[in-house]
Amino acid sequence: MRQDAYWYAVPLTICLGISPVALAELEPISDKEMSQVQGQAMMSVDNVVGANHQFTRVTLGIDSEKRLNADHVIMGGDDTGADLDIANFALGHYVRDDTRVQIDGNTYNVDEVVPFEGIEPYLELAERDGKLSGFRFGLNQARGTLSGEIASFSGNLGLKINDASGNPVDATLFDSAGVATNHRATQIGLAAEDGTCSECVPLTNLLSMDVGVDNGDGTVGFTKDLFLAFQSESVDWQDLDGTNMIQGPEGVFLNLPTSMTLDMQTLQNGVQRERTHYVDRGMGMF
């Protein structure tokens, strides 16, 4: 131990001996030279004044690719249920078919990972009268698959369904009685003129979803609207370019944009779960 301490002490002495070099005069660089420098801040802080709240957003300049499994995700639970209740939750998946074009537009070998991509994660606080009203965690850009058995969902589920005429319309969330709601919904489908369920199926039929934006040409782009929020009161969260508001009511709220357009027959049959474990146990795994 003494020998190790001696060798670490030597470079410290040398550094102290040359420290006067740091006293050299700094010279400004020109605008032209500055324009040739590219970089990204490790962290940025933005303050936004809203109609009812003040917001502070801290964004990290990092990218990530992940594959994640969780046995059960329950948030906002009480004696009557939970705002979010998703069993066998997963982000990203493994490849079963090497000929299939995946969500990122690439093909992979069997057993390779198609990751869930997240760029520039952020944490945002909402305050009113000096008190915290809520906070959210989101990604400036996100794309990938999300899998799970959704027993209860609170938030926006950006999925489209082809109606009887073949026109894509926004899917509606419903409670167990067939009443439209974005709080603890258990069903999804098409709404009648009075807003109640016209055709709907349990959310557990949606075992995997493509998170992202439909580019209109068969490819999936990154979404900027994926976030998970926790609020003690209703909060109007601004989207990242400041053009729209997304209202999150009291409780837990998941804003989940997907690139998927489905028909009711597909929903009734059930959307197949992606392979989320390296050992592929087939369709009956969950």
CORRA-V819588 format. One record per residue. OMEGA is omega in whole degrees, -180 to 180 (NA if undefined). Layout:
BEGIN
((OMEGA) (OMEGA))
END
This chain:
BEGIN
((178) (-179) (178) (-179) (-179) (-176) (177) (-179) (-176) (180) (178) (179) (180) (-180) (179) (-178) (-177) (-176) (178) (178) (-178) (-179) (-180) (-177) (178) (179) (179) (176) (-177) (177) (180) (178) (-179) (-179) (-179) (-180) (178) (179) (-179) (-180) (177) (-180) (176) (-179) (180) (176) (-177) (177) (178) (-179) (-176) (-175) (169) (-174) (173) (-177) (177) (-176) (178) (-179) (-179) (175) (179) (171) (-172) (169) (-171) (173) (173) (-178) (-176) (175) (178) (-180) (179) (-176) (172) (-176) (-176) (-179) (-178) (177) (175) (178) (-176) (177) (178) (-178) (179) (171) (-177) (-178) (174) (-176) (172) (-172) (-176) (177) (-176) (174) (-175) (-173) (180) (178) (-178) (170) (-177) (172) (175) (180) (176) (-177) (167) (-169) (167) (-174) (177) (-178) (177) (175) (-180) (172) (-177) (179) (175) (-178) (172) (-180) (177) (-180) (-179) (178) (180) (174) (178) (173) (-179) (180) (176) (175) (-179) (176) (179) (-180) (174) (-177) (177) (176) (-172) (177) (-180) (-176) (174) (-179) (176) (177) (-172) (-179) (179) (180) (175) (179) (-176) (179) (-180) (179) (179) (177) (179) (176) (179) (175) (-178) (172) (-176) (179) (179) (178) (-178) (180) (171) (179) (179) (177) (179) (-178) (177) (179) (-178) (-179) (172) (-178) (180) (177) (178) (-176) (170) (172) (180) (-180) (177) (177) (178) (174) (179) (-175) (176) (179) (177) (178) (-178) (-178) (176) (-179) (179) (-179) (-179) (179) (-178) (178) (-180) (173) (177) (-172) (178) (175) (176) (-174) (177) (-174) (172) (175) (180) (-179) (174) (180) (176) (171) (-166) (176) (173) (-175) (-176) (176) (174) (-175) (174) (180) (179) (180) (180) (-173) (179) (175) (-169) (178) (175) (-180) (-168) (168) (-175) (170) (-176) (180) (178) (178) (180) (177) (-179) (178) (-176) (175) (173) (178) (-173) (175) (-178) (176) (-175) (-179) (174) (-173) (-176) (-176) (-179) (NA))
END
